[in-house]
Amino acid sequence: MLRILRLMKIELNFIYKFFLNNKMTRIRAAQSGSSGDIKFYGKKVYHNSHGDSRDITINDLGLKLMKDVWIKSMIIDPCLIPEVESMLTDWKLYENGWYISKFDNTHLYYYLSQIGSYGFHRPEALNYLKKYTKN
């Protein structure tokens, strides 16, 4: 009986940890000052949601991609990688979009969303990336 109780406890701990680790983060598309969806290099930008009918889950973004590989493929000079990494420090790349996980460096987000006068202040690190061309 004691063995069965131990097994049940182990199983319950596993189930609890599984649900805790797989809690779905609710996100929403970031919008510009004119209420249009923000895109960065052809992918929509998302951030945490506070409960909205347009919400999706982080799982809807698909596979997480390696942002550092993307930066290396898009940079015009490898010496400038640290500046681009700093600009994208809070951004995570997925196959179906960019996810801003926190807002420690807001310059790019504010620029793209045209918050305040940031729409007039392009981040310098954007100049270090190859120009975006639609496929």
C-alpha positions in Angstrom: 0.0 0.0 0.0 2.8 2.4 0.9 4.5 1.6 -2.5 1.3 2.5 -4.3 1.0 5.8 -2.5 4.6 6.6 -3.4 3.9 5.8 -7.0 0.8 8.0 -7.0 2.7 10.8 -5.4 5.4 10.6 -8.1 2.7 10.5 -10.8 0.9 13.5 -9.4 4.2 15.5 -9.2 4.9 14.6 -12.9 1.4 15.7 -14.0 1.8 19.0 -12.0 5.2 19.8 -13.5 4.0 18.9 -17.0 1.0 21.3 -16.8 3.1 24.0 -15.1 5.8 23.8 -17.8 3.4 23.6 -20.7 1.1 26.5 -19.6 0.2 28.3 -22.7 1.2 31.9 -22.9 -1.5 34.1 -24.4 -0.2 36.7 -26.8 -1.5 39.2 -29.3 -0.3 41.0 -32.4 1.4 44.2 -31.8 -0.2 47.2 -33.5 1.1 50.4 -34.9 -0.3 53.9 -34.1 -2.7 53.5 -37.1 -4.0 50.1 -35.7 -2.2 48.0 -38.3 -0.3 44.9 -37.3 3.4 45.4 -36.9 5.7 43.3 -39.0 9.5 42.9 -38.8 11.2 41.4 -41.8 8.0 39.9 -43.1 6.8 38.3 -39.8 4.1 39.7 -37.5 5.3 40.9 -34.1 3.5 39.6 -30.9 3.7 40.5 -27.2 2.0 39.3 -24.0 -1.7 39.8 -23.8 -3.9 41.0 -21.1 -7.0 39.1 -22.2 -8.4 40.0 -25.6 -10.6 38.3 -28.2 -7.7 38.5 -30.7 -5.4 36.5 -28.5 -3.5 33.4 -29.7 -1.1 31.2 -27.8 2.6 31.1 -28.1 2.2 27.6 -29.7 0.5 29.2 -32.7 3.8 30.8 -33.6 5.2 27.4 -34.6 8.8 26.3 -34.0 11.2 28.5 -32.2 14.1 29.5 -34.5 17.6 30.4 -33.7 17.7 34.2 -33.6 21.5 34.3 -33.6 21.6 32.4 -36.9 19.1 34.8 -38.4 21.2 37.8 -37.3 24.3 36.3 -38.8 22.6 35.7 -42.1 21.1 39.2 -42.1 24.1 41.3 -40.8 26.1 43.4 -43.3 29.3 43.3 -41.1 29.9 40.6 -38.5 31.6 43.3 -36.2 28.1 44.8 -35.8 26.4 41.7 -34.4 26.5 42.9 -30.7 24.5 46.1 -31.6 21.8 44.1 -33.4 21.7 41.5 -30.6 21.2 44.4 -28.2 18.4 45.8 -30.3 16.7 42.4 -30.4 17.5 41.4 -26.8 13.8 40.9 -25.8 12.7 39.4 -29.1 12.4 35.7 -29.9 12.1 34.4 -33.4 9.5 31.7 -34.4 8.6 30.4 -37.8 5.3 32.4 -37.8 6.4 35.6 -36.1 8.5 37.5 -33.6 7.6 37.4 -29.9 8.6 40.2 -27.6 9.0 38.4 -24.2 9.9 41.5 -22.1 10.6 45.2 -22.7 14.1 45.8 -21.4 15.0 47.5 -24.7 12.0 49.1 -26.2 13.5 51.2 -29.0 12.7 48.9 -31.9 9.2 48.1 -30.6 8.4 51.8 -30.1 9.8 52.7 -33.5 7.8 50.1 -35.3 4.6 50.9 -33.4 5.1 54.7 -33.7 4.7 55.3 -30.0 5.2 59.0 -29.2 8.0 60.5 -31.2 9.8 57.2 -31.6 8.5 56.8 -35.1 11.0 59.5 -36.1 13.9 57.8 -34.3 15.0 54.8 -36.3 17.3 52.5 -34.3 20.8 52.7 -35.6 21.2 48.9 -35.5 18.5 48.6 -38.3 21.1 50.0 -40.7 23.4 47.1 -39.9 20.9 44.6 -41.4 20.4 43.7 -45.0 17.4 45.5 -46.5 14.2 43.5 -46.3 12.7 42.4 -49.7 9.4 40.7 -50.0 9.5 37.3 -51.7 
